[in-house]
Amino acid sequence: MLIKDFGDDSLRTPKTDKADSKKIARYTLDRWAKLKQYGSMDKTRNQLKTMNRQFGFYMAQKTAMKNNLIALLDQTYWHVDCVRSKSLDAFTEHDQNWCRRKGYNFSTDKAEKIYQLSSDLIAVFPKDDSTKLADTTSCDNAEYRF
């Protein structure tokens, strides 16, 4: 802004690189004693820039791990067999106890909806130890808690 407003004493203001460079040169010559020495970024700005890059990288990794977990769970549906193996009343009671232990608000409607949706799902991967290990490892890595 200082350079832009400097030397506007002409009626005609050409907009060329040559005219701009002359204006910058006149400004610096006129203000030579007052100009600050140009230096690289100060230490604080450099640290903030580095931390911002690291945070962005961390968030991208976290999102990728969550997406991986969602894709894995879409193929395994580990809990579908657990839900289908019980009656609606038994599952509702189990869900209510789980919500109480974890500090969640229990809803009979949600429990019934989960039970109904479980009957429509088909698990692609078998319900075995290796599938369970893949699910739990992905949950731990994605910091995703159920």
PALUM-107674 format. One record per residue: z, y, x of N, C-alpha, C in turn. Coordinates in steps of 0.05 Angstrom, whole numbers, plus 32768, in hexadecimal, padded with zeros to 4 digits. Layout:
<recs>
{n.zz: Z&n.yy: Y&n.xx: X&ca.zz: Z&ca.yy: Y&ca.xx: X&c.zz: Z&c.yy: Y&c.xx: X}
...
</recs>
This chain:
<recs>
{n.zz: 8000&n.yy: 7FE8&n.xx: 8011&ca.zz: 8000&ca.yy: 8000&ca.xx: 8000&c.zz: 8000&c.yy: 8019&c.xx: 8011}
{n.zz: 800F&n.yy: 8018&n.xx: 8028&ca.zz: 8010&ca.yy: 802F&ca.xx: 8039&c.zz: 7FF5&c.yy: 8035&c.xx: 8045}
{n.zz: 7FE7&n.yy: 8021&n.xx: 804D&ca.zz: 7FCC&ca.yy: 8025&ca.xx: 8059&c.zz: 7FB8&c.yy: 802D&c.xx: 8044}
{n.zz: 7FBB&n.yy: 8022&n.xx: 802C&ca.zz: 7FA8&ca.yy: 8028&ca.xx: 8017&c.zz: 7FAA&c.yy: 8046&c.xx: 800F}
{n.zz: 7FC3&n.yy: 8050&n.xx: 800E&ca.zz: 7FC6&ca.yy: 806C&ca.xx: 8007&c.zz: 7FC2&c.yy: 807F&c.xx: 801E}
{n.zz: 7FC0&n.yy: 8075&n.xx: 8036&ca.zz: 7FBD&ca.yy: 8085&ca.xx: 804E&c.zz: 7FA1&c.yy: 8091&c.xx: 8050}
{n.zz: 7F9F&n.yy: 80AB&n.xx: 8054&ca.zz: 7F86&ca.yy: 80B8&ca.xx: 8059&c.zz: 7F72&c.yy: 80B9&c.xx: 8042}
{n.zz: 7F7D&n.yy: 80BB&n.xx: 802A&ca.zz: 7F6B&ca.yy: 80BE&ca.xx: 8013&c.zz: 7F62&c.yy: 80DB&c.xx: 800F}
{n.zz: 7F55&n.yy: 80E6&n.xx: 8023&ca.zz: 7F4D&ca.yy: 8102&ca.xx: 8022&c.zz: 7F2F&c.yy: 8105&c.xx: 801E}
{n.zz: 7F22&n.yy: 80F0&n.xx: 8016&ca.zz: 7F05&ca.yy: 80F1&ca.xx: 8012&c.zz: 7EFF&c.yy: 80EC&c.xx: 7FF5}
{n.zz: 7EEB&n.yy: 80F9&n.xx: 7FEB&ca.zz: 7EE3&ca.yy: 80F4&ca.xx: 7FCF&c.zz: 7ED5&c.yy: 80DA&c.xx: 7FCC}
{n.zz: 7EC8&n.yy: 80D2&n.xx: 7FE1&ca.zz: 7EB9&ca.yy: 80B8&ca.xx: 7FE0&c.zz: 7ECA&c.yy: 80A3&c.xx: 7FEF}
{n.zz: 7ED0&n.yy: 808D&n.xx: 7FE2&ca.zz: 7EE0&ca.yy: 8078&ca.xx: 7FEF&c.zz: 7ED0&c.yy: 805F&c.xx: 7FF1}
{n.zz: 7EC2&n.yy: 805B&n.xx: 8008&ca.zz: 7EB2&ca.yy: 8043&ca.xx: 800B&c.zz: 7EC4&c.yy: 802A&c.xx: 800D}
{n.zz: 7EBB&n.yy: 8014&n.xx: 8003&ca.zz: 7ECA&ca.yy: 7FFB&ca.xx: 8003&c.zz: 7EBB&c.yy: 7FE7&c.xx: 8014}
{n.zz: 7EBD&n.yy: 7FEA&n.xx: 802E&ca.zz: 7EB0&ca.yy: 7FD7&ca.xx: 8041&c.zz: 7EC5&c.yy: 7FCF&c.xx: 8055}
{n.zz: 7EBF&n.yy: 7FB9&n.xx: 8063&ca.zz: 7ED1&ca.yy: 7FAF&ca.xx: 8078&c.zz: 7ED3&c.yy: 7FC4&c.xx: 808E}
{n.zz: 7EBC&n.yy: 7FD0&n.xx: 8095&ca.zz: 7EBC&ca.yy: 7FE4&ca.xx: 80AA&c.zz: 7ECD&c.yy: 7FFC&c.xx: 80A3}
{n.zz: 7ECB&n.yy: 8006&n.xx: 808B&ca.zz: 7EDB&ca.yy: 801D&ca.xx: 8083&c.zz: 7EF9&c.yy: 8015&c.xx: 8082}
{n.zz: 7EFF&n.yy: 7FFD&n.xx: 8078&ca.zz: 7F1B&ca.yy: 7FF4&ca.xx: 8077&c.zz: 7F27&c.yy: 7FF2&c.xx: 8093}
{n.zz: 7F17&n.yy: 7FE7&n.xx: 80A6&ca.zz: 7F22&ca.yy: 7FE4&ca.xx: 80C1&c.zz: 7F26&c.yy: 7FFF&c.xx: 80CE}
{n.zz: 7F15&n.yy: 8012&n.xx: 80C9&ca.zz: 7F19&ca.yy: 802D&ca.xx: 80D4&c.zz: 7F33&c.yy: 8039&c.xx: 80C8}
{n.zz: 7F37&n.yy: 8036&n.xx: 80AE&ca.zz: 7F4F&ca.yy: 8041&ca.xx: 80A1&c.zz: 7F68&c.yy: 8034&c.xx: 80AD}
{n.zz: 7F68&n.yy: 801A&n.xx: 80B2&ca.zz: 7F7F&ca.yy: 800C&ca.xx: 80BD&c.zz: 7F84&c.yy: 8017&c.xx: 80DA}
{n.zz: 7F6F&n.yy: 801A&n.xx: 80E9&ca.zz: 7F71&ca.yy: 8024&ca.xx: 8104&c.zz: 7F7D&c.yy: 8041&c.xx: 8105}
{n.zz: 7F73&n.yy: 8052&n.xx: 80F3&ca.zz: 7F7E&ca.yy: 806E&ca.xx: 80F1&c.zz: 7F9B&c.yy: 806E&c.xx: 80EA}
{n.zz: 7FA3&n.yy: 805C&n.xx: 80D7&ca.zz: 7FBF&ca.yy: 805B&ca.xx: 80CE&c.zz: 7FD1&c.yy: 8052&c.xx: 80E5}
{n.zz: 7FC8&n.yy: 803D&n.xx: 80F4&ca.zz: 7FD9&ca.yy: 8033&ca.xx: 810A&c.zz: 7FDB&c.yy: 8047&c.xx: 8121}
{n.zz: 7FC6&n.yy: 8055&n.xx: 8126&ca.zz: 7FC7&ca.yy: 806A&ca.xx: 813C&c.zz: 7FD9&c.yy: 8081&c.xx: 8133}
{n.zz: 7FD7&n.yy: 8088&n.xx: 811A&ca.zz: 7FE8&ca.yy: 809E&ca.xx: 8110&c.zz: 8006&c.yy: 8097&c.xx: 810F}
{n.zz: 800C&n.yy: 807E&n.xx: 8109&ca.zz: 8027&ca.yy: 8075&ca.xx: 8105&c.zz: 8031&c.yy: 8063&c.xx: 811C}
{n.zz: 8025&n.yy: 8065&n.xx: 8133&ca.zz: 802A&ca.yy: 8053&ca.xx: 8149&c.zz: 8048&c.yy: 8051&c.xx: 8151}
{n.zz: 8055&n.yy: 8068&n.xx: 8152&ca.zz: 8071&ca.yy: 8068&ca.xx: 815A&c.zz: 8084&c.yy: 805D&c.xx: 8145}
{n.zz: 807C&n.yy: 805D&n.xx: 812C&ca.zz: 808D&ca.yy: 8053&ca.xx: 8116&c.zz: 8089&c.yy: 8036&c.xx: 810F}
{n.zz: 8074&n.yy: 802A&n.xx: 8119&ca.zz: 806E&ca.yy: 800E&ca.xx: 8111&c.zz: 8081&c.yy: 7FFB&c.xx: 811F}
{n.zz: 8089&n.yy: 7FE6&n.xx: 810F&ca.zz: 809A&ca.yy: 7FD1&ca.xx: 811A&c.zz: 8089&c.yy: 7FBC&c.xx: 8128}
{n.zz: 8095&n.yy: 7FB0&n.xx: 813C&ca.zz: 8088&ca.yy: 7F9B&ca.xx: 814A&c.zz: 8084&c.yy: 7F83&c.xx: 8138}
{n.zz: 806B&n.yy: 7F79&n.xx: 8137&ca.zz: 8066&ca.yy: 7F61&ca.xx: 8126&c.zz: 8072&c.yy: 7F49&c.xx: 8134}
{n.zz: 8080&n.yy: 7F38&n.xx: 8125&ca.zz: 808C&ca.yy: 7F20&ca.xx: 8130&c.zz: 8087&c.yy: 7F09&c.xx: 811D}
{n.zz: 808C&n.yy: 7EF2&n.xx: 8126&ca.zz: 8089&ca.yy: 7EDB&ca.xx: 8115&c.zz: 80A0&c.yy: 7EDB&c.xx: 8101}
{n.zz: 80A0&n.yy: 7EC8&n.xx: 80EF&ca.zz: 80B4&ca.yy: 7EC7&ca.xx: 80DA&c.zz: 80D0&c.yy: 7EC5&c.xx: 80E7}
{n.zz: 80E2&n.yy: 7ED2&n.xx: 80D9&ca.zz: 80FE&ca.yy: 7ED1&ca.xx: 80E3&c.zz: 8109&c.yy: 7EB5&c.xx: 80DF}
{n.zz: 811F&n.yy: 7EAF&n.xx: 80EB&ca.zz: 812B&ca.yy: 7E94&ca.xx: 80EA&c.zz: 8132&c.yy: 7E8B&c.xx: 80CE}
{n.zz: 813D&n.yy: 7E9D&n.xx: 80BE&ca.zz: 8145&ca.yy: 7E95&ca.xx: 80A3&c.zz: 812D&c.yy: 7E8E&c.xx: 8092}
{n.zz: 8118&n.yy: 7E9E&n.xx: 8093&ca.zz: 8100&ca.yy: 7E99&ca.xx: 8083&c.zz: 80F3&c.yy: 7E7F&c.xx: 808C}
{n.zz: 80F3&n.yy: 7E7A&n.xx: 80A6&ca.zz: 80E7&ca.yy: 7E61&ca.xx: 80B0&c.zz: 80F7&c.yy: 7E49&c.xx: 80A6}
{n.zz: 8112&n.yy: 7E4B&n.xx: 80A6&ca.zz: 8123&ca.yy: 7E35&ca.xx: 809C&c.zz: 811E&c.yy: 7E31&c.xx: 807E}
{n.zz: 811D&n.yy: 7E46&n.xx: 806F&ca.zz: 8118&ca.yy: 7E44&ca.xx: 8052&c.zz: 80FD&c.yy: 7E38&c.xx: 804C}
{n.zz: 80E9&n.yy: 7E3F&n.xx: 805C&ca.zz: 80CE&ca.yy: 7E34&ca.xx: 8058&c.zz: 80CE&c.yy: 7E16&c.xx: 805D}
{n.zz: 80DC&n.yy: 7E0D&n.xx: 8073&ca.zz: 80DE&ca.yy: 7DF1&ca.xx: 807A&c.zz: 80EE&c.yy: 7DE2&c.xx: 8064}
{n.zz: 8104&n.yy: 7DED&n.xx: 805B&ca.zz: 8113&ca.yy: 7DE0&ca.xx: 8046&c.zz: 8104&c.yy: 7DDD&c.xx: 802C}
{n.zz: 80F4&n.yy: 7DF2&n.xx: 8025&ca.zz: 80E4&ca.yy: 7DF1&ca.xx: 800D&c.zz: 80CF&c.yy: 7DDB&c.xx: 800F}
{n.zz: 80C2&n.yy: 7DD8&n.xx: 8027&ca.zz: 80AF&ca.yy: 7DC2&ca.xx: 802A&c.zz: 80BC&c.yy: 7DA7&c.xx: 8027}
{n.zz: 80D4&n.yy: 7DA4&n.xx: 8033&ca.zz: 80E2&ca.yy: 7D8B&ca.xx: 8031&c.zz: 80EA&c.yy: 7D84&c.xx: 8015}
{n.zz: 80F3&n.yy: 7D99&n.xx: 8006&ca.zz: 80FB&ca.yy: 7D95&ca.xx: 7FEA&c.zz: 80E3&c.yy: 7D8D&c.xx: 7FDA}
{n.zz: 80CC&n.yy: 7D9A&n.xx: 7FDE&ca.zz: 80B3&ca.yy: 7D93&ca.xx: 7FD0&c.zz: 80AB&c.yy: 7D76&c.xx: 7FD6}
{n.zz: 80AD&n.yy: 7D6E&n.xx: 7FEF&ca.zz: 80A7&ca.yy: 7D52&ca.xx: 7FF7&c.zz: 80BA&c.yy: 7D3F&c.xx: 7FE9}
{n.zz: 80D4&n.yy: 7D45&n.xx: 7FE9&ca.zz: 80E8&ca.yy: 7D34&ca.xx: 7FDC&c.zz: 80E2&c.yy: 7D31&c.xx: 7FBE}
{n.zz: 80DC&n.yy: 7D47&n.xx: 7FB1&ca.zz: 80D6&ca.yy: 7D46&ca.xx: 7F94&c.zz: 80BD&c.yy: 7D36&c.xx: 7F8E}
{n.zz: 80A9&n.yy: 7D38&n.xx: 7F9F&ca.zz: 8091&ca.yy: 7D28&ca.xx: 7F9B&c.zz: 8097&c.yy: 7D0B&c.xx: 7F9E}
{n.zz: 80A7&n.yy: 7D04&n.xx: 7FB2&ca.zz: 80AF&ca.yy: 7CE8&ca.xx: 7FB6&c.zz: 80BF&c.yy: 7CDD&c.xx: 7F9F}
{n.zz: 80D2&n.yy: 7CEE&n.xx: 7F95&ca.zz: 80E3&ca.yy: 7CE6&ca.xx: 7F7F&c.zz: 80D2&c.yy: 7CE1&c.xx: 7F66}
{n.zz: 80BF&n.yy: 7CF2&n.xx: 7F60&ca.zz: 80AD&ca.yy: 7CEF&ca.xx: 7F49&c.zz: 809C&c.yy: 7CD6&c.xx: 7F4C}
{n.zz: 8092&n.yy: 7CD1&n.xx: 7F64&ca.zz: 8082&ca.yy: 7CB9&ca.xx: 7F69&c.zz: 8092&c.yy: 7C9F&c.xx: 7F64}
{n.zz: 80AB&n.yy: 7CA0&n.xx: 7F6E&ca.zz: 80BC&ca.yy: 7C88&ca.xx: 7F69&c.zz: 80C3&c.yy: 7C84&c.xx: 7F4C}
{n.zz: 80C7&n.yy: 7C99&n.xx: 7F3D&ca.zz: 80CC&ca.yy: 7C96&ca.xx: 7F21&c.zz: 80B3&c.yy: 7C8C&c.xx: 7F12}
{n.zz: 809C&n.yy: 7C96&n.xx: 7F1A&ca.zz: 8083&ca.yy: 7C8C&ca.xx: 7F0E&c.zz: 807F&c.yy: 7C6E&c.xx: 7F14}
{n.zz: 8086&n.yy: 7C66&n.xx: 7F2D&ca.zz: 8084&ca.yy: 7C4A&ca.xx: 7F34&c.zz: 8097&c.yy: 7C39&c.xx: 7F24}
{n.zz: 80AF&n.yy: 7C43&n.xx: 7F1F&ca.zz: 80C2&ca.yy: 7C35&ca.xx: 7F0F&c.zz: 80B8&c.yy: 7C31&c.xx: 7EF3}
{n.zz: 80AE&n.yy: 7C47&n.xx: 7EE7&ca.zz: 80A4&ca.yy: 7C46&ca.xx: 7ECC&c.zz: 808E&c.yy: 7C31&c.xx: 7EC9}
{n.zz: 807B&n.yy: 7C32&n.xx: 7EDD&ca.zz: 8065&ca.yy: 7C1E&ca.xx: 7EDC&c.zz: 806F&c.yy: 7C02&c.xx: 7EDF}
{n.zz: 8083&n.yy: 7BFE&n.xx: 7EF0&ca.zz: 808E&ca.yy: 7BE3&ca.xx: 7EF4&c.zz: 809C&c.yy: 7BDA&c.xx: 7EDA}
{n.zz: 80AC&n.yy: 7BEB&n.xx: 7ECF&ca.zz: 80BA&ca.yy: 7BE3&ca.xx: 7EB6&c.zz: 80A8&c.yy: 7BDF&c.xx: 7E9F}
{n.zz: 8091&n.yy: 7BED&n.xx: 7E9F&ca.zz: 807D&ca.yy: 7BE8&ca.xx: 7E8A&c.zz: 8071&c.yy: 7BCC&c.xx: 7E8B}
{n.zz: 8072&n.yy: 7BC0&n.xx: 7EA3&ca.zz: 8067&ca.yy: 7BA5&ca.xx: 7EA6&c.zz: 807C&c.yy: 7B90&c.xx: 7EA3}
{n.zz: 8095&n.yy: 7B96&n.xx: 7EA8&ca.zz: 80AA&ca.yy: 7B81&ca.xx: 7EA8&c.zz: 80B9&c.yy: 7B7F&c.xx: 7E8E}
{n.zz: 80C0&n.yy: 7B95&n.xx: 7E82&ca.zz: 80D0&ca.yy: 7B96&ca.xx: 7E6A&c.zz: 80E8&c.yy: 7B82&c.xx: 7E6C}
{n.zz: 80F6&n.yy: 7B84&n.xx: 7E81&ca.zz: 810C&ca.yy: 7B71&ca.xx: 7E87&c.zz: 8120&c.yy: 7B70&c.xx: 7E6F}
{n.zz: 8126&n.yy: 7B86&n.xx: 7E63&ca.zz: 813A&ca.yy: 7B87&ca.xx: 7E4E&c.zz: 8130&c.yy: 7B7E&c.xx: 7E33}
{n.zz: 8115&n.yy: 7B7A&n.xx: 7E30&ca.zz: 810A&ca.yy: 7B71&ca.xx: 7E17&c.zz: 8116&c.yy: 7B56&c.xx: 7E10}
{n.zz: 8116&n.yy: 7B44&n.xx: 7E24&ca.zz: 8120&ca.yy: 7B29&ca.xx: 7E1E&c.zz: 813E&c.yy: 7B2A&c.xx: 7E18}
{n.zz: 814D&n.yy: 7B3C&n.xx: 7E25&ca.zz: 8169&ca.yy: 7B3F&ca.xx: 7E20&c.zz: 816E&c.yy: 7B48&c.xx: 7E04}
{n.zz: 815E&n.yy: 7B5A&n.xx: 7DFB&ca.zz: 8161&ca.yy: 7B65&ca.xx: 7DDF&c.zz: 8158&c.yy: 7B50&c.xx: 7DCB}
{n.zz: 8142&n.yy: 7B43&n.xx: 7DD0&ca.zz: 8137&ca.yy: 7B2F&ca.xx: 7DBC&c.zz: 8148&c.yy: 7B16&c.xx: 7DBA}
{n.zz: 8158&n.yy: 7B11&n.xx: 7DCF&ca.zz: 8168&ca.yy: 7AF8&ca.xx: 7DCF&c.zz: 8180&c.yy: 7AFA&c.xx: 7DBC}
{n.zz: 8186&n.yy: 7B12&n.xx: 7DB1&ca.zz: 819D&ca.yy: 7B17&ca.xx: 7DA0&c.zz: 8193&c.yy: 7B1E&c.xx: 7D84}
{n.zz: 81A5&n.yy: 7B1B&n.xx: 7D71&ca.zz: 819F&ca.yy: 7B25&ca.xx: 7D56&c.zz: 81A2&c.yy: 7B43&c.xx: 7D56}
{n.zz: 8199&n.yy: 7B50&n.xx: 7D40&ca.zz: 819A&ca.yy: 7B6D&ca.xx: 7D3E&c.zz: 81B7&c.yy: 7B76&c.xx: 7D3F}
{n.zz: 81C9&n.yy: 7B68&n.xx: 7D31&ca.zz: 81E5&ca.yy: 7B70&ca.xx: 7D30&c.zz: 81F2&c.yy: 7B6C&c.xx: 7D4C}
{n.zz: 81EB&n.yy: 7B56&n.xx: 7D5A&ca.zz: 81F7&ca.yy: 7B51&ca.xx: 7D74&c.zz: 81ED&c.yy: 7B66&c.xx: 7D88}
{n.zz: 81D3&n.yy: 7B6D&n.xx: 7D86&ca.zz: 81C8&ca.yy: 7B81&ca.xx: 7D99&c.zz: 81D5&c.yy: 7B9D&c.xx: 7D93}
{n.zz: 81D8&n.yy: 7BA4&n.xx: 7D79&ca.zz: 81E4&ca.yy: 7BBD&ca.xx: 7D72&c.zz: 8200&c.yy: 7BBF&c.xx: 7D7D}
{n.zz: 820F&n.yy: 7BAA&n.xx: 7D7B&ca.zz: 822B&ca.yy: 7BAA&ca.xx: 7D85&c.zz: 822A&c.yy: 7BAC&c.xx: 7DA4}
{n.zz: 8218&n.yy: 7B9E&n.xx: 7DB1&ca.zz: 8216&ca.yy: 7B9F&ca.xx: 7DCE&c.zz: 820F&c.yy: 7BBB&c.xx: 7DD7}
{n.zz: 81FB&n.yy: 7BC8&n.xx: 7DC9&ca.zz: 81F3&ca.yy: 7BE3&ca.xx: 7DD0&c.zz: 8209&c.yy: 7BF7&c.xx: 7DCC}
{n.zz: 8218&n.yy: 7BF3&n.xx: 7DB7&ca.zz: 822F&ca.yy: 7C05&ca.xx: 7DB1&c.zz: 8244&c.yy: 7C03&c.xx: 7DC8}
{n.zz: 824A&n.yy: 7BEB&n.xx: 7DD1&ca.zz: 825D&ca.yy: 7BE7&ca.xx: 7DE7&c.zz: 8252&c.yy: 7BF4&c.xx: 7E01}
{n.zz: 8238&n.yy: 7BF0&n.xx: 7E06&ca.zz: 822C&ca.yy: 7BFB&ca.xx: 7E1E&c.zz: 822D&c.yy: 7C1A&c.xx: 7E1D}
{n.zz: 8227&n.yy: 7C26&n.xx: 7E06&ca.zz: 8228&ca.yy: 7C43&ca.xx: 7E04&c.zz: 8245&c.yy: 7C4D&c.xx: 7E08}
{n.zz: 8258&n.yy: 7C3F&n.xx: 7DFE&ca.zz: 8274&ca.yy: 7C47&ca.xx: 7E01&c.zz: 827C&c.yy: 7C46&c.xx: 7E1F}
{n.zz: 8274&n.yy: 7C31&n.xx: 7E2D&ca.zz: 827A&ca.yy: 7C2E&ca.xx: 7E4A&c.zz: 826C&c.yy: 7C44&c.xx: 7E5B}
{n.zz: 8254&n.yy: 7C4B&n.xx: 7E53&ca.zz: 8245&ca.yy: 7C5E&ca.xx: 7E63&c.zz: 8249&c.yy: 7C7B&c.xx: 7E5A}
{n.zz: 8257&n.yy: 7C7F&n.xx: 7E44&ca.zz: 825C&ca.yy: 7C9A&ca.xx: 7E3A&c.zz: 8245&c.yy: 7CA6&c.xx: 7E2A}
{n.zz: 8234&n.yy: 7C96&n.xx: 7E1E&ca.zz: 821E&ca.yy: 7CA0&ca.xx: 7E0E&c.zz: 8226&c.yy: 7C9F&c.xx: 7DF1}
{n.zz: 8218&n.yy: 7CB0&n.xx: 7DE1&ca.zz: 821C&ca.yy: 7CAF&ca.xx: 7DC4&c.zz: 820C&c.yy: 7C98&c.xx: 7DB8}
{n.zz: 821A&n.yy: 7C88&n.xx: 7DA9&ca.zz: 820D&ca.yy: 7C71&ca.xx: 7D9D&c.zz: 8200&c.yy: 7C79&c.xx: 7D83}
{n.zz: 81E8&n.yy: 7C6D&n.xx: 7D7D&ca.zz: 81DA&ca.yy: 7C71&ca.xx: 7D64&c.zz: 81D0&c.yy: 7C57&c.xx: 7D5A}
{n.zz: 81D8&n.yy: 7C4F&n.xx: 7D42&ca.zz: 81CE&ca.yy: 7C36&ca.xx: 7D36&c.zz: 81B0&c.yy: 7C37&c.xx: 7D32}
{n.zz: 81A6&n.yy: 7C4E&n.xx: 7D2B&ca.zz: 8189&ca.yy: 7C50&ca.xx: 7D26&c.zz: 8179&c.yy: 7C4B&c.xx: 7D40}
{n.zz: 8183&n.yy: 7C56&n.xx: 7D57&ca.zz: 8176&ca.yy: 7C51&ca.xx: 7D71&c.zz: 8177&c.yy: 7C34&c.xx: 7D79}
{n.zz: 818E&n.yy: 7C28&n.xx: 7D74&ca.zz: 8191&ca.yy: 7C0B&ca.xx: 7D7B&c.zz: 817E&c.yy: 7BFA&c.xx: 7D6B}
{n.zz: 817B&n.yy: 7C00&n.xx: 7D51&ca.zz: 8168&ca.yy: 7BF2&ca.xx: 7D40&c.zz: 814B&c.yy: 7BF6&c.xx: 7D49}
{n.zz: 8145&n.yy: 7C0F&n.xx: 7D51&ca.zz: 812A&ca.yy: 7C15&ca.xx: 7D5A&c.zz: 8124&c.yy: 7C06&c.xx: 7D74}
{n.zz: 8137&n.yy: 7C05&n.xx: 7D86&ca.zz: 8133&ca.yy: 7BF6&ca.xx: 7D9F&c.zz: 812E&c.yy: 7BD9&c.xx: 7D99}
{n.zz: 813E&n.yy: 7BCE&n.xx: 7D87&ca.zz: 813B&ca.yy: 7BB2&ca.xx: 7D7F&c.zz: 8120&c.yy: 7BAC&c.xx: 7D73}
{n.zz: 8117&n.yy: 7BBE&n.xx: 7D61&ca.zz: 80FC&ca.yy: 7BBA&ca.xx: 7D55&c.zz: 80E6&c.yy: 7BBD&c.xx: 7D69}
{n.zz: 80E8&n.yy: 7BD1&n.xx: 7D7B&ca.zz: 80D3&ca.yy: 7BD4&ca.xx: 7D8F&c.zz: 80D1&c.yy: 7BBD&c.xx: 7DA3}
{n.zz: 80E8&n.yy: 7BB0&n.xx: 7DA8&ca.zz: 80E8&ca.yy: 7B9A&ca.xx: 7DBB&c.zz: 80D8&c.yy: 7B82&c.xx: 7DB1}
{n.zz: 80D5&n.yy: 7B80&n.xx: 7D97&ca.zz: 80C6&ca.yy: 7B69&ca.xx: 7D8C&c.zz: 80A8&c.yy: 7B6D&c.xx: 7D90}
{n.zz: 809F&n.yy: 7B86&n.xx: 7D95&ca.zz: 8083&ca.yy: 7B8C&ca.xx: 7D98&c.zz: 807A&c.yy: 7B8A&c.xx: 7DB6}
{n.zz: 808C&n.yy: 7B89&n.xx: 7DC8&ca.zz: 8086&ca.yy: 7B8A&ca.xx: 7DE5&c.zz: 8081&c.yy: 7B6E&c.xx: 7DF0}
{n.zz: 8070&n.yy: 7B6D&n.xx: 7E04&ca.zz: 806A&ca.yy: 7B54&ca.xx: 7E12&c.zz: 806E&c.yy: 7B58&c.xx: 7E2F}
{n.zz: 8080&n.yy: 7B48&n.xx: 7E3B&ca.zz: 8085&ca.yy: 7B4B&ca.xx: 7E58&c.zz: 806F&c.yy: 7B3E&c.xx: 7E68}
{n.zz: 8065&n.yy: 7B4D&n.xx: 7E7D&ca.zz: 8050&ca.yy: 7B43&ca.xx: 7E8E&c.zz: 805B&c.yy: 7B32&c.xx: 7EA4}
{n.zz: 8071&n.yy: 7B3C&n.xx: 7EB1&ca.zz: 807E&ca.yy: 7B2D&ca.xx: 7EC6&c.zz: 8094&c.yy: 7B1B&c.xx: 7EBC}
{n.zz: 8099&n.yy: 7B05&n.xx: 7EC9&ca.zz: 80AE&ca.yy: 7AF3&ca.xx: 7EC0&c.zz: 80CA&c.yy: 7AFE&c.xx: 7EC3}
{n.zz: 80DC&n.yy: 7AF4&n.xx: 7EB4&ca.zz: 80F8&ca.yy: 7AFC&ca.xx: 7EB6&c.zz: 8105&c.yy: 7AEB&c.xx: 7ECB}
{n.zz: 8103&n.yy: 7AF3&n.xx: 7EE4&ca.zz: 810F&ca.yy: 7AE4&ca.xx: 7EFA&c.zz: 811D&c.yy: 7AF6&c.xx: 7F0E}
{n.zz: 8128&n.yy: 7AEB&n.xx: 7F23&ca.zz: 8137&ca.yy: 7AFB&ca.xx: 7F36&c.zz: 8126&c.yy: 7B0F&c.xx: 7F45}
{n.zz: 810D&n.yy: 7B08&n.xx: 7F4C&ca.zz: 80FC&ca.yy: 7B1A&ca.xx: 7F5B&c.zz: 80F4&c.yy: 7B32&c.xx: 7F4A}
{n.zz: 80EF&n.yy: 7B2E&n.xx: 7F31&ca.zz: 80E8&ca.yy: 7B44&ca.xx: 7F1F&c.zz: 8100&c.yy: 7B56&c.xx: 7F1B}
{n.zz: 8117&n.yy: 7B4A&n.xx: 7F18&ca.zz: 8130&ca.yy: 7B5A&ca.xx: 7F15&c.zz: 8135&c.yy: 7B6A&c.xx: 7F2E}
{n.zz: 8131&n.yy: 7B5E&n.xx: 7F46&ca.zz: 8134&ca.yy: 7B6D&ca.xx: 7F5F&c.zz: 8121&c.yy: 7B84&c.xx: 7F61}
{n.zz: 8108&n.yy: 7B80&n.xx: 7F59&ca.zz: 80F5&ca.yy: 7B96&ca.xx: 7F5A&c.zz: 80FD&c.yy: 7BAD&c.xx: 7F47}
{n.zz: 8107&n.yy: 7BA6&n.xx: 7F2F&ca.zz: 8110&ca.yy: 7BBA&ca.xx: 7F1C&c.zz: 8128&c.yy: 7BCA&c.xx: 7F27}
{n.zz: 813C&n.yy: 7BBB&n.xx: 7F30&ca.zz: 8155&ca.yy: 7BC9&ca.xx: 7F38&c.zz: 8150&c.yy: 7BD9&c.xx: 7F52}
{n.zz: 813F&n.yy: 7BCF&n.xx: 7F64&ca.zz: 8139&ca.yy: 7BDE&ca.xx: 7F7C&c.zz: 812A&c.yy: 7BF8&c.xx: 7F75}
{n.zz: 8117&n.yy: 7BF6&n.xx: 7F63&ca.zz: 8109&ca.yy: 7C0E&ca.xx: 7F5A&c.zz: 811B&c.yy: 7C22&c.xx: 7F4C}
{n.zz: 812E&n.yy: 7C18&n.xx: 7F3D&ca.zz: 8142&ca.yy: 7C2A&ca.xx: 7F30&c.zz: 8153&c.yy: 7C38&c.xx: 7F45}
{n.zz: 815C&n.yy: 7C29&n.xx: 7F58&ca.zz: 816D&ca.yy: 7C35&ca.xx: 7F6D&c.zz: 815D&c.yy: 7C4A&c.xx: 7F7D}
{n.zz: 8144&n.yy: 7C44&n.xx: 7F84&ca.zz: 8134&ca.yy: 7C56&ca.xx: 7F94&c.zz: 812C&c.yy: 7C6F&c.xx: 7F85}
{n.zz: 8127&n.yy: 7C6C&n.xx: 7F6B&ca.zz: 811F&ca.yy: 7C83&ca.xx: 7F5B&c.zz: 8136&c.yy: 7C93&c.xx: 7F51}
{n.zz: 814E&n.yy: 7C8B&n.xx: 7F57&ca.zz: 8167&ca.yy: 7C98&ca.xx: 7F4E&c.zz: 8166&c.yy: 7C9B&c.xx: 7F30}
{n.zz: 815C&n.yy: 7C87&n.xx: 7F22&ca.zz: 8158&ca.yy: 7C88&ca.xx: 7F06&c.zz: 816D&c.yy: 7C75&c.xx: 7EFA}
{n.zz: 817F&n.yy: 7C80&n.xx: 7EEA&ca.zz: 8195&ca.yy: 7C71&ca.xx: 7EDF&c.zz: 8191&c.yy: 7C6D&c.xx: 7EC1}
{n.zz: 8196&n.yy: 7C55&n.xx: 7EB8&ca.zz: 8193&ca.yy: 7C50&ca.xx: 7E9B&c.zz: 81AD&c.yy: 7C55&c.xx: 7E8E}
</recs>
